[in-house]
Amino acid sequence: MYGVVVALSSSKPDYTIPSNSKLVEEWTYANKVCRHTLLNALSNYLFDVYCSYKEAKDIWDSLILKYIAEDVVRQRFVIGNYYHWEMIEDKDIKTQINEYHKLLEDIKAENILLPDEFVSELLIEKLSPSWTDYKQHLKHMHKQMSLPELITRIIIEDTNRKEFATATAKGLSAKANMVVDSDAARHICANISAFTFYTSVGDGKEYVYLGDSRTTPVLGKGKVLLKFTSGKILALSDVLHVPSIRVNLISVALLGKSLCMREKEHSSASNTTIAMESSGYFAAKLKKQNDNVSSGSVY
């Protein structure tokens, strides 16, 4: 289209001026070539829109305005996704890091360049609330980490947390009469005396579903404390009180999310600390312990 692209930027010369006759002839030819080329390249829908346009310049200007506006909207959408993205507790850390990489690729595709330091520091800020202490640790490091280095540290920390939660759960299971399973959604306790804080649930308002399709009512919920031989206390919140459960159970998934250790408080109110040597609590998969206990999952 060399020699005719002038029709994309110039309107038809004034044909009433005799000296413009040559220019009008050249423009008319250029406009014809450009107009037909543009219309042939359009989809059927856009062809119907622009076929009535007589000048190639009008078609060209309209298309530029349309698609530049769409580019701006797309950029705003991509930036918004990147800004509002947060890491959440219930999702695999590697999956979320892959999501972050995808957002960065979308940013780059829009020709938006972000400094490496900014990309790394923002990922630290996006860590979920249970990572607050580790976030502070990363922020106080003197060395500026690249994104790959930061991701490696985060994955190692996540692996260590999972191993610690599993080991802790196994230790609790050995010490107390519990069943541990990573498939369970809730902690359940059969013994109301184990609760240090308790709220009743209205009759018939809440149930748990067992693996054999039976349901059993929840009478209340609250906090239960597990005592370790080291003297430390593990506090489990939102524990369901289900008297009909014959085996007290613990959810590894919830334990990994809400694990919080605190030192035993030496006070006269020692009866608020529950020793777990002879009784256990919490929700998980009902394993077959004896003839009186059903097997299946609690949901």
N, C-alpha and C positions, 0 to 999 in steps of 0.2 A: 504493500500500500504506500510505498515511498512516492512522494509527490502529490498524494491525494489526501493525506492526513490533515491538511489545512482545513478541510471541511468539518473536522471534529472540534475545531476551536474558533472558527470564524463563521459568522452568518452570511447570508447571501448579499453580495455587494449591491449598491443602488444601481439598478439597471436603467434609471432615467437619465443618468449621467453618461453622455456619449463616450467619454474617455474610459469608462468602466466596462465597455462591451467585451474586451478580451478577458478581463478578470471574471466577469459574469459567466462566460463560456467555460473557463477553467474550473470555476467553483461548481458549476452545474454538473460537470463530469465527475469531479471529486466527490461531490455530495451523493451522486448516484451510486458510485462504487462503494463508498463508506456505508451508506444507508442499507444497501442490499447485503453487504457483508455482515453488518450488525444484526439485521433481521434474520439472516440465515443461521446465525449462531445461537439465537434465542430458542428457549423451549416454546412449546405450543401456546402455553398460557401467556408468556411474556410477548410472544409474537402478536397475539390478539390485542394486547395492551398498546404496543408501540407501532403497529402497522399503519396507523393513521397519522403518525408523525411524518412530516414532509422533509425535515432537515435532519441530517445525521447528527449535527451538534446537539439538538434537543434530546435525541435518544441517548447520546453519550453522556450528557450532563445529568440526565435523569437516572441512568444506571449508576454513575459514580456516586450521586447523592444517596441512592438506595443502599448500595453495598458498603459504603463508608459508614453509614449510620448503623448497619448491621454489625460491622466490625467493632464499633464502639460499644454496642450493646453486649456483644460476645465478650469483649475485654472486661466489661463491668461484671458480667456473670462469672468469669474465670477468677477475677480478683476477689469477688465476694465469697466464692467457694473456698479459696485459699485462706482468706481472713477468718472465716467462721468455722473452719474445720477444727475439731478437737478430738483428742484421744479419749476413749471410754474404757471403763473397767472390764466390761464383759466380752471384749473382743481380743482375739489373738494379737499380740504386739507386732509380730512380723507382718500380718495382714494390714495393720494400720500403717506401718512404715511404707509398705508398698503403695498404699493410698496416698501418702505424703509425696512419694516419688512421682506418682501420676499427676498430682496437682502441680508440682514443679515443672513437669513436662508441658502441661497445659499453659503455664505462665510463659515458658520459653517459646512456645508456638505462637504466642501473641507478641513476640519480640519485646517482652518485658524482662529486663535484666536485673537480677537481685544479687547483691554481694554475698559471697560464700558465708561470711560471718553472720549476716542477717538470717540466712536460711538455717544455719545450725542453731543459733540462739532461739529462733522462733520455735523450732522443734522441741527444745527444752521447755519452753513455756506451754506447749501443747500437751505435755504429759498430764495424765489424769491425777486427780486429787490424792490418791494413795501413794503417789510418787513424790509428794511435796518435799520430804527430807532429802531424797536423792537429787531433786531439782536444785535445792540449795547447795548440795555438795558440788554439783557440776558448775554452778555459778561462781563458786569460790575457787575454782581451779585457775591457776595463773596462765596455763597454756591454752591458747585458742585452738579448739579442735575443728577439724574439717568434718563435713557431714558424714562421710564413711566412718571416720573414727568414732564419732558420736553414736552412730547407729550400732557399731560393734559393742560399745560400752552398754548401751541400753539393752541389747539382746542378752549380753552376759548377765546383767543385773536381773533381767526377767527370768532367765534360767535359774539363777541362784534363788530367787524368791519362790519359784515353783518347787524346787527341791526342798527348800526349808519348810514350806507349807506341807508337803507330803511327809517329810520326816516328822514334823510336829504332830500331824494327824496320826501317824503310826504310833508315836510315843503315847499319845492320849488313849488310843485304842488299847494298847497293851496295859496301861495303868488302870483304865476304867472299863466297865462293862459296856462297851460301845461297838457299833458297827460303822465302818467308814467306807464311803463310796463317792467317787467324783461325779457320778451321774445325778446325785440328788440335788434338788432345788432349795430345800429349806432344812434348818435344824429343828429337831423335835425332841421334847422331853416329856416323860410320863409322870414324873414326880413333882408336884407343885411346890414341895418344900425346898427344891433346888433353886427356885427363882429368888433373886435378890430384889427384883423389881417386876411387878406383875400387873397386867391390865386384863380384865375379863372381856370376853367376846360374847356378844349376844347369842342366845341359843339358836342354832340353825343358820347362823349368818356365814359361817366359814367351815369348810371341810378339807380334809386331805384325801387324795385318791391313792389307793394301794395298787400294787402290781396285779392283783387278781380281780381288779375292777370294783372292789368294795370301796365304800367311803366311810370315813369316821370323823366325827365332829371335833372341831378345835374349841376348847373351852376358854383359852386365854393365850396371851403372849407376853414376853418380857425378856429380862436379862438373866443369864446364868454365868457363874464364874467357875473356871476350872483352875484348880490349884496344882502347880508343879512341885516336884520334890525340891527344886531349887528355891522355892519360896515365891516365885513369880506367879502372877495371875493372868489367865487368859479370859477376857470378857467377850462373851458371845451375846449379841443383841438380837431382838426380834425372833426369839426362840418360841416355837409353837408348843402349847401345852395340850397334849393328846393323851389322856389317861389310858385309852384302850391299846396304845402301842406297848407291846410287851418287851421290846428291846429298844433301849435309848440309842439314838443315832446322831451322827455328825456329818455335815456336808463339807467335803473338801473344797468345793468351788467357793462356797461362802467364806470358809476359813481363809482361803488365799486372798480374798478381797478385803476382809475386815480384820485381819490379824492384828491385834494390838496387845502388847505385853505391858504390864505395869507391875511395879514392885508391890509386895504385900504390905498393906498398911497395918502397922502395929498399934492397935487401939483396943479399947475395952469392948468395942462392938465386934468382937471376933466372930460372932455368929453369922456375920454377913459374908464370910469367906467359906466357900463350899469345898470341902475335901472330897476328891473324886475317887478315892481308893475303892470304895464299895458300891458306888452307884454312878451311872453315866447318863448322858443326855444327847440329844441332837439328831438332825435329819439326814438320811442317806438312803441307801438301798437296803431293803430288808433281806438279810441273808438268812438261810435256814439254820438256826442255832439248835433247835430241838423240835419235838413234835408239836409244841404249842405255839410256834412262831411261823408265820407264813413267809414265803419268799416272794420277792417282787420289788418294785420301785415305788417310792413315795414322791408325789408330785405336788 
